[in-house]
Every structure is written in structure tokens, then in C-alpha cells.
Amino acid sequence: MLTGRATRTCALLALCLLGAGAQDFGPTRFICTSVPVDADMCAASVAAGGAEELRSNVLQLRETVLQQKETILSQKETIRELTTKLGRCESQSTLDAGPGEARAGGGRKQLGSSKNTMGDLSRTPAAETLSQLGQTLQSLKTRLENLEQYSRLNSSSQTNSLKDLLQSKIDDLERQVLSRVNTLEEGKVVPKNDTEERIKIESALTSLHQRISELEKGQKDNRPGDKFQLTFPLRTNYMYAKVRKSLPEMYAFTVCMWLKSSAAPGVGTPFSYAVPGQANELVLIEWGNNPMEILINDKVAKLPFVINDGKWHHICVTWTTRDGVWEAYQDGTQGGNGENLAPYHPIKPQGVLVLGQEQDTLGGGFDATQAFVGELAHFNIWDRKLTPGEVYNLATCSAKALSGNVIAWAESQIEIYGGATKWTFEACRQIN
């Protein structure tokens, strides 16, 4: 324990060394050394290293503290600037996203996420969406022309009046779309209610599809049961078709179909087969900027198909459980093959087979971003591997072409939902 005199002596020594500059330190810590009452202060200081050495150390410490203060102030200013910029970015992101919009990361599937079709569509670039609407309108006009020819052969005043009404509505929608396109081309600011207007147009298109489908029902008796195609005009989570039959247990398969699409990025999911406990039992999907893939029991093989050019293409995929060997054919020509795709895993029975959507749950859980956009026809499945000659006959619409022995393309076996439509198949007519 220091005596009172020793304590005072220590304090005086510290004051002498620091001088008036000590006040710049802020909180200061002094280390004192006990000196006997009768000892000489100067001698004690010299014995401890000398007053000059202590003064030098104190001044050096003071310089270090001042430098650290400057560094801290500089860092605080940098942090303040970054915080301001971050706040501006977050504010802008909130405005761009809109109230309540989720920001989900990329990936093939987002299980358990809420599916909002119109939300997915609102994130599509305006020009792309308008392009899709324009293509849909053109498709409707073509179908109306077919109906007009049919009505001339089968005169009906009710059919003609309904056709005229639909034509008028299409013309009105086309004017709206052209107006929107002109606004974009001229670089004008798109109004804030753009999404609402687009939703109205899409709802009107869906209604028109349903009305035209009613007219087209009258033509069913005039064509064979396999001469039809499915049309999915928009990327939604409610347009799809379901095959009435399920698949049996299969140790090999060939799946073939005709497809026509110009959707980008990715044509979506032409078909998906889900079984209890496994939503990805058998799926064909081209999503985002990824190549088309075939999934078997969640195992993936990338396929060499290039089909989003707006033209009809015939595609086939064969597979055997032995070593997981697969082959891919486009327009009758083999373009890829591989192995180790879910080897020794049989395709399970008692599932749900859906056209146009990818299933996250058995028979549902559709995501608009993975929906098929385009036209699909002659979807057939066999429980064996077809030969290259058999595939070529299918792709060239030969009279020798086989129908699937597991799933055969027949109008009576397809249920359609949400505005997906059926009408006369055109691909083989173009080839022949």
C-alpha cells in the first residue's frame, strides 16, 4: 500500500512528464512505482530509466493514440457513407418490387412456396409479356378463321353471331396490345397500373379461349380421336391437362411427342409424372436458361434438344433401368445418349400424369415459372425402348407409326383445365 506522500509524489511526477498536453488523451492510465519516504526522487527516476526516457515513451504513446483517433474518425465517415448508400438501394428495391412481393432465390424448385400466377407474370419484362400476348392473339385469330370456314360449311346464325362477337373482342384486345407496344418503343414511361391492365387483358384472353373452345367442340365429330393438339398460350399455374390413365411399373420406356414453342427463357414442362412420396418420378423440363432435362426419381440427364424456334419438332426419349441407359431423338435423329440415369430404379405405378405443368405435390403444386408455353400433340408412352426406325416413322408421320402401348394419344383420355385448349393438329399436315 502506498503512503500518502508516495502517492502525491507519483502524481507530481506524472504531471511534470505529461505537461499540459495530457488533456488531449481522453481517459488516461498512470502506472506508479512506490518510492520510500526518505528516498531522493531524482535518484529514483534515474534508477527507473530516467526522466527523458519516460517523457519519450509518453510522447510516443500520445502520438499513437492521436493516429488511432484519426483512423477511427475516417472509418466512421466511410461507414456513414456506405450506410447512406445502402439505405438508398433498399428504398429503390422496395419500390421496384412492390408491396408484399417476395424475393426468392433461383433454383429448379421452391417447395412449399406460395404460387401466385399473376405475381410471376408481373415479374416478366413488359416487352416479353406483350410479345406473348401478341402471339396469343394471332393464335386466336387463326382459330377463328378455321371456325369461319367451318361455319360456312355448316351454316348457323348462332355460330356466326358468336364468331363476330369474339372477333370484335379480339380486335379490341389487339389494339390495346399494339398501344402498349408503341408506348414501349417510344420509350415512354409505363404507368404504374401496368400490371393491373395486363391482368385484365390476360383474363379476357382466357375467357376468349374458353368461348372459342365451346365453338370448336362442334367439330370433334368430324376428326379422328388422335388428330388434335393442346395449346398453352400463357405461362400460368392453372392451365394444364391431365391424362386419365396412370403408368404401370416400368423397367424401360419410350416417351415421344410433338412440340411447338417459342417461349424464352425455357419452354417449361411438357409433362410431369408424380407418385406418392416422389414428385419427380418422371419429368421433362426446360426451365430458365438451363438445357432441357429428363428427371427420373430426382436424377437428372441433360438433353440436346433445341426446340424453342416456334416450329413443330418431334422428340423422343428412351430409357432402360439396366445401367440407366438413355437416348434422345429430335425430328427422327438421335442427338444424345448416356447412362447411369437412375439405374435399377423402376418407374413406380399409381401416380398422376400431367401435361403442361411441373408437380411439386401429387397432382398439384404448380409453379407458373415452370409451366409449358406452346403447343403439344401426339404424346405417347411405351414400356420398352423403340428402335431408331420406329422413332423415325413417328417423326415423319408415317402410316407405319405406332401408338403408345401404355399411353396412346386419344382425345377421350385427356382432361383439360384452366383454359388450355384443344384443336386440330397441324404438324403432320405440314410434313405431308
N, C-alpha and C positions, 0 to 999 in steps of 0.2 A: 504494500500500500504506500502510495506517495505521500510525503508530508505536504503541508500547505505551502512551505517555502519552495519545495522542489516543484510543485505544480505550477506556482507562479513563475518560477524561473523558466520552466519549459515553455509556457505561454509566451513569455517575453522573447525567448529565442526564436520562436516561430514567427512572431510579429516582425522582428528585426530582419529575418530572411525573406519573408514574403513582401514586406512593404505594402504600399498602397495598392499594388496590383492584385492582391489576393481576392479582392471583391469580384473579379471577373470570373472566378472559378465556379461560382454557384456553390453547391454543397461541397465542403472541404473536409478531409480527414487528416488529423495530425497524429504522428507517431512520436511519443516522447520517451526519453531514456532517463531513468532515475539517476540523480546526481546527489551524492552525500551533501549534508548541510554545510560542512566545512570545506568542501572541495572548491577549486578555482574553476569558474565557468568557462573561461577561455581555454584552460588546460583540458577540461572535459571535452570541449568542442573539437580541439585539435586531436585528442585521442580518438574521437569518433570519426575522424576523416577530414576535419577542417571545415570552417565556415564556407569557404569558397566552393568546395565540392558540393556541400549541401545546397548552396544557392544555385549552382549549375543544374543540379538534379531537379530542383523545384521549378526552375525556368523551363527546363526541357519538358517536364510533365505538363506545365501550363500550356506550352506550345502544342503538345499533343492533344490536349483537351479542346483547344480552340479549333484545331483542324477537324477533330471529330464532330464538333458543333456545326462547322460549315458543311461537312459531308451529310449530316443528318438533315439540315435545312434543305440542301439540294435534293436529297431523296424525297423529302416531304413534298417538295414542289412537283417532282416528277409523278409521285403517286396521285397528287391532286389533279394533274393534267389527265392522267390515264383514267381516273375515276370519272371525270367530266366527260371524256370521250365515250367511255363505256355506257354511261347514262344516256348519252345521245343515241348510241347504237341500239340499246334496249328499247328506247322510246320508239325509234323508227321501226324496229322489228315488230313491236306490238301493233303499230298502225298498219303495217303490211299484212300481218297475219290475220287481223280482225279479231273481234272479241270472241273469246272462247275457243279459238282454233288450236288444235293440238299440234305440236311439232314432233313428229315421230321420226325415228332414225330409219335408214334403209335396211332392206333385208327381204328375203323371199316371202316370209310370212310374219305376221304380227298376231300371234294367237291371243285371243281374249280381248283384242281392241275393239272399240265400237266401230261399226261400219256405217258411214253416212255417205250415201252416193253423191248427193249434191255437194257435200264438203269436198269429196275427191275431185269432182268436176270443177269446182271453183278454183282449185289449185292448178288446173291445166292452163297453160298460156292461152290468152284470149284468141290469138290468131289460129292456133291449133284447133281449139274448140269450134270456132267459126268454120274452119275448113271441114271438120267432121259434120257439122250441121249442113253445110253446103252439099256434101256427098250424100247425106241422108235425104235431102230434098230432091236431089237428082234421082235417087233410087225410087222415091215415092212417085215422081213424075213418070218414070219408066213403067212402073207397075200400073199407074192409071192409064197409060197408053195401051197396055195389054188388056186392061178391063174395057177400054173403049172399043177395041177390036172385038172382044168377046160380046159386048152388048150389041154391037151391030149385027152379029150373027144370031144373037138371042134377044130380040127386041123386048125391052121392058122399060116403061116410062119411069117406074120407081127407081130402077137401077141407074137410068140416065140422069135423073134429077139428083140422086145422091152423089153420083160421079161429078156432076157440075158443082155441087156444094163443096166437095172435097177439093176439086181443082181450084176453086176460089180461095179456100183456106190456104192451100199450098202457095198460091201466088202471093198472098199477103205475107206469109212467113218468109218467102224468098226475098221480098222487098225489105223486110226487117234485117235479114242476114246481110244482104248487099249493103244496106245502110251502115251496118256495123263494120263491115269490111272496109268501106270507103273511109269511115272515121279513123280506123287504124292506119290505113295507107297514107292519109293526110297528116298523120302524127298528132291528131287532136287528142286531148285528154279524155280518157274513157270515164264516164260518170261513175259515181260511187255505187249506184244501184245496178251496175253491170251484171253482177251475179244474179240478182232478182229477175232481171229481164231475160237472162239466158235460161234460167229455170223455167220461166213461163213458156219460152219457145220450146224447150225440151218436153215439157208436159203436153203442149199442143201436138208435138210430133208423135209422142206416144199414143195420144188419142187418135190421131190420124192413122197410125199403123193398125190399131185395133179395128177402126171402121173399114179400112181397106181389106183387112183380113176377113171381115164378115162378107164383103163382096166376093172375095176370092174363094170362099167356101163353095159357092155355086159352081166352080169349075172343077171341083175334086173328082166328080164322077167321070170327067172327060179325060183323065190321065191315069196311067198305071200307078200303083201304090208306091213305087220307088222313085218316080220322076218328080222329086220335089227337093227343095233346099231350105235351110234355116237361115234367117237373116238376123244379125245382132247389130243394129245401126249405131248404138251408143255404148260407151263404157259405163255400165251401171252395175249395181249389185242386186238387181231384181229381174233382169232379162235372162232367161235360161230355158233349157229343155231337159226333160228327164226321160231316160229310157225305162220303159215299163218292166223289162226283164233285168235280173241281176246276172252276175257272172258265176259260173261254177268254179270249183277248184281247178286251176290250170297249171301245168308244168311247162307249157310253151304257149306262145300266142303270136298272132299277126294282127295288127290293127291298121286299117287303111281308111283314108277319107280324101275328099276333095275340099280344098280351102281357097278362099279368095279374100285378101285383106290388104289394106294399105295403111294400117294403124302404126303409129310410132309414138314413143319407143315401145317396141314389143307388141305382137298381135294379141297377147293374152293367153288364155287357157282354152284350147279347143275342147278338151274333155278332162274329167277327173273321176276316179273311182275310189270311193272310201268304204272302209269296213269298220265294224265296231273296234275301237281301240287304235285304229290307224287311218288317219285322214288321207295319207299319201300312199295308198296301196298301189295305185297306178295312175299317173298324171302326165299329161303332155302340156308343157307351159313355155311360153316365151315372154318374160316379164322384164320391164326396164330395158337396159342396154345389154342384157345377157343373151347368149345364143339360145335357141330352142333346146329344151331339156326333156328327157324322159325320166320319170321318177318311179322306182319300184321299191316299195317298203322303205321309203325315205332315202334310198340310194340313188345317185344321180349319174347320168351319162349325157354329155353334150352332143347335140345332133347338128349335122352340117346344113340344115335346111335354110334357104333364103326365099321367103315367100311373101314378103310384105310389099310387093310391087303393084298391087291392085289387079293381078291376073290370077286366073284359076291355076292351081297346082295340085297334083296328086301326090300324096305322101303315104308311105308305109313304114312301119317299124316291126321287125320280127325279134323274138327273144326266146331263149330256152333256159330253163333253170340249171341245166348241166353246165357248169363253169360260167353261167351268166353271160352267154354269148349273144350279141345283138347285131342287127344290121339295119341300116336306114336307106330308104329309097325315095328319090324325088323325081316325079314325072317319068317313072319306069326305070330309072337308072340308079344303081347302088352308089351312094356317095360317102358312106362311112360305115365302120363296124368296130366292134370292140368286145371285151369280155370282162368278167368279174363284176357284172351288174347284178347285185342281189343273188349271187349263186346259191343254188339249192334252196331257194325260198319259193314255194308255190304261191301263185296268186290265190288269195283267200276268197271263199264264196260269201253269199248273203250280204252283199254290200249295195251301195247306191251309185248308179252311173249317171253323171250329169254332163250335159253338153253346154259349153259357153261360160262356165264358172269353175273356180278352184274352191274346193270344200275345206274349210277349217274344222268343221264338225260334220258328223254323218248327215248328209243331205242338206247342209246349210253352212252358215258362217262365211258367206260370200264377201269378197273384197272387190270394190269397183276397179281398183287399180290393176287387178289381175284378171279382169273379165276379157273374154274374147270379143273382138270387134271385127265384123266382116260377115262372110257367108260360108256355110258349111253344108256338105252333102255327102251321100253315099258312105256313111260311117258304118264300117263292117269289122267284126272281130271273128277270128278263127282260133281254135285251140291247138294249132300246130304252126309250124314255120312254112310259109308259102315259098314256092320256088321262084327264081327270078323270072321265069316265063309266065307264071301265074300273076305276078305283080305287074308285068308289062301289059298283059291283057287288060287288067283293071285300068291302068293309066292311059290306055289307048281306046277305052270304051269298046273293046272287042265283044262280039257276041259270045265268045268263049269265057268271058269274065265270070268269076264265081261270086256268089253271095256268101256272107259270113255264116258259118255253121253254129256259132254261138250267139252273135248279134247280127241280124240282117237288116239292112236299111228298108224300113217299111213305115209308111205314114201312120198306120194303126198302132205302132209301137212307141210313138213319140208323143209326149205331153209337153206343151209349151206354156210358158209363164211370163208375165210382166211385159208383154208387148213384142217379144220375139215372134217372128212371122214365118209362115211357110208360103212358098210359091214355086213356080215351075223351074226345074233345074236346067241350066243353060250350058254348062261346061261341055258335055258330050256333043251337044248340038254344034258348038263352035268347032270342036275337033273334027266331027264328021262333015 
